[in-house]
Amino acid sequence: MANASAGRPTLSQTFAAFAHTLDPATVPRHVRTRAKHLILDAVGIAFASHRNEFADVMLRGVKALREHGAVPVIGCSDTQTVRNAVLLNAALMHGLDYDDTHMKGIVHATAFCAPAALCVANEVGASGRAALTAYLVGMEVATRLGAAAKGGFHHAGYHPTGVLSHFSAALIAGRLYGLDFDQLAAAQGIAASTASGVQVFLEEGTWSKRLHPGWGGVGGITAARLAQAGFVAPSRPYEGRYGLFDSHLQQHAGEVDYTVASAGLGEVWETEQMAIKPYPVCHFLHSIAEAGADLAREAQIDLSRISRIRALLPEPVMPIVTEPLAAKRRPATNYEAKFSAQYVAAASLVRGRFGLAELEPDALANERILSLSARVECVADPDSSFPAYYSGGLIVDTDDGRQHQRYYRINKGAGERALSNEAIVAKYLENACWSISHARAEQVRDAVLALDELQTSELWAVLRAS
């Protein structure tokens, strides 16, 4: 566990050099292919989000600012300023909590990297290849910063996505705006003063988390433009006294491993380690959702005979998904339900699955689910593989003396259980078709997967509302 050493480049300099010099031709084909599938996954979620109230509320709120621009928003006919477009697109991609996660960094990186790259590229008339390369710069920086913190952001009450998005967006925008090395370093210094994202939304299941990736995009784009204009910025935004780690991690700051933040940069692609969510809930609950669905299908448990239900969770995440108890047992909103171990366990057992339908009003009001939710006991998993994986499961006892259990050391969608590109396409189509026709969804799919062969404007022509 080492701090930055005197005489070595600062992290902001290391990241600036990476952003400034990355040659698209040096990025392996399989990395580019996976990156396009990650973006496709996020685009499908964005289309599905239009069925939710928050999307319309955010669109109305942004329109009330009376700011006019030419940058598109997925599924919309209106255009926005580049910063407002990033804010809206990111909220659509992240708003269902169905987007990808870097397991060690615990950060939803595509939700801010894709909007920043695609929107700024559209603003400056850049190619899809340039947008994809900028996206990869942001992904590699955010994932490494998150991994270096070792879960410390969550422990201190911060949402890593809300914090790290500012730095990645600054580098993405800076690369596309043509900033030089010194300006790219300065942009990160400026971003350190806007990076935030408190987790107070967990108390009531409110909407503020949905703003985090897009607000990071707003901050990062602003930082890039200020740096380009010559704004004088701190040179050690990460390592410095009162820098990112010292200020945000508080008593956990000493646990940061600075070497992780730059290890293998440009050679080892953390983008490939992004875990695609098979369930539209907090990633910490995926093993529980899978266990409930599998038990319902395979064990055919008579719900009326259940005498005890225990949900096994990584101990460090329990405050996030099990408290406050009353709200978790009977979530008032679908967003509250996404962070409730009790609800996810019960709904997956009752319905035999957990998808977007299990977050609809009829499911949230289902008394069979709610009565079962009130009986779920959440316990620390003694064999957890967290933070490498979000392991967990369910133990269900019935009054005939039998015990049924399912446990997963590696959550579905991660590591050796990663979703294939074909499975990502299937998930995309299911999500996108909540809002658009299958034929149009296929057209969007083909455009996203050909991103590096198109102009960004050509992609946006099919992402916008027809």
Protein Blocks (a to p, Z undefined) as FASTA:
>chain_A
ZZddehiacfklmmmmmmmmocfklpcfklmmmmmmmmmmmmmmmmmmmmpmklmmmmmm
mmmnopacfbdcehiabdcdfklmmmmmmmmmmmnopaccdfklopafklmmmmmmmmmm
mmnopafklmmmmmmmmmmmmmmmmmmnnomlmmnopafklmmmmmmmmmmmmmmnopaf
klmmmmmmmmmmmggcifklmmnopaklmmmmmmmmmmmmmmmmmmmnopacdfblmlmg
hilklmmnmmmmmmpcfklmmgoghkacfklmpccdfbfcdfklmmmmmmmmmmmmmnop
afklpcbdcddddfklmmmmmccfklmmmcfbfklmmmgmklmmmmmmmnopacfklmgf
klmmmmklmmmmmmpccdddfkbcbfkbccdddddddfkopacddddfbaghiajlbccf
klmmmmmmmmmmmmmcfklmmmmmmmmmmmmmccfklmmmmmpcZZ
